[in-house]
Amino acid sequence: MLSLSGLLVGLILLMVLTMRGMNLFLASALCAMLVAITGGLALAPQLAADGQADALGAYMRGFSGFIANWFFMFLLGAVFGKLMEDSGAADSVSRWIISHLGMRRAALAVVAACAVLTYGGVSLFVVAFSVYPMAVSLFRQADLPRRFIPATLAFGSVTFTMTSAGSPEIQNWIPIPYLGTSHLAAWQASLVVAIFMAVFGHFLLSWLIRRALARGERFQARADDPELVERRLPHPGMAGLPLAIVLIVAFLWHDSLGTSALILALAGGCLAAWLLQWRQLGHSGGAFAAGSIGALVAIGNTAAVVGFGAVAQAVPGFDIVVQALTHMPGNGLLAAAVAVSVIAGMTGSASGGQVIALPILAPHFLAEGVNPDQLHRVVAISSGVLDSLPHNGYVVTTIRAICGETHRAAYGPMAMMTILVPLLGLALCFGLFALGW
């Protein structure tokens, strides 16, 4: 019981420290040590008996293992996004969408811009950085409360696009080697779920903003607000071509190359973005350097919580949780969804939660005869339900580093959009599978 209690306290403490502003690398390491001590785990290899796990080794294996497996996807995704940003292609696509939706639908325009870029393969973090200046401008002109900008960015990036069939985001690709599926697994049900999440989420976000306006909240300008710099942008059709190339390459080669198809697709997107926009890019070394740094920050934040999860996985309390989750009575898909959601919540990462959960859960549920395509889609969607707890790397980066908000002001709406909406989408997915989709 001490191990289980320490595991829960460590998770809660990780969320509290993150909300109070502590660096995620330090917070995850400190909380991992607490979990290790209460779980009776040796802190260092020199203190562990032969064959016994230790906290330092477990943390670094989780941290480095995640980077080893997914580094090139993060790297190419970040570089691709930076090339799209520096060339003006991301701005061109976003402004085309915004110009067709109009100022009256400012929040919807931001959501649509994020969704197109995310589903086109641009890194979630790069999308937030790229769209934020336009979001500030739109919210200022529409006089909407700026604390809803993080929720708007997140809704367009990490809900109906991130975990949908066909998406090039890694949350849709991680299950492939464990389940023998493709990134289009259960696409019919996924399409219906994505449409539902997009429509319901739009009405929910609009309702939340209207309530805030009724209470008298308005846009509050800041001295450091970014200004949209007018420059010559590429034609939207030309700007969107690299996004289309990412999707097409991933679709054509996913059967033969598996997850490596995403690396090829993103590399093709980078090449296309550079070749088509080389005049606007000029000296593109800055884009490659900035993209590489962005990839290190993004994968480092995720790897840090995976390291915490790896230590949690090594203590007896984690086995108690896994045994309870994997032996839930009833439908195997439901048990898998609960298990992945809980583990993703514990680690604060959809991708990290999948990497920890799937090696344990996939053999168990496949042996029980669970449909692998349905399991893939359930795992993908459920990983995006509880992953956006306060200590999630994307949540921290978007609220604080990008938008300059506080968790107190901005996290409530973001939680509604990134937890409630995917949860209802997951429930709909179960209903569709029950009907034979």
Secondary structure by P-SEA (a helix, b strand, c coil): caaaaaaaaaaaaaaaaaaacccaaaaaaaaaaaaaaaacccccccccccccccaaaaaaaaaaaaaaacaaaaaaaaaaaaaaaaaaaaaaaaaaaaaaacccaaaaaaaaaaaaaaaacccaaaaaaaaaaaaaaaaaaacccccaaaaaaaaacccccccccccccccccccccccccccccaaaaaaaaaaaaaaaaaaaaaaaaaaaaaaccccccccccccccccccccccccaaaaaaaaaaaaacccccccaaaaaaaaaaaaaaaaacccccccaaaaaaaaaaaaaaaaaaaaaaaaaaaaaaacaaaaaaaaaaaaccccaaaaaaaaaaaaaaaaccaaaaaaacccccaaaaaaacccaaaaaaaaaaaaaccccccccaaaaaaacccccccccccaaaaaaaccaaaaaaaaaaaaaaaacc
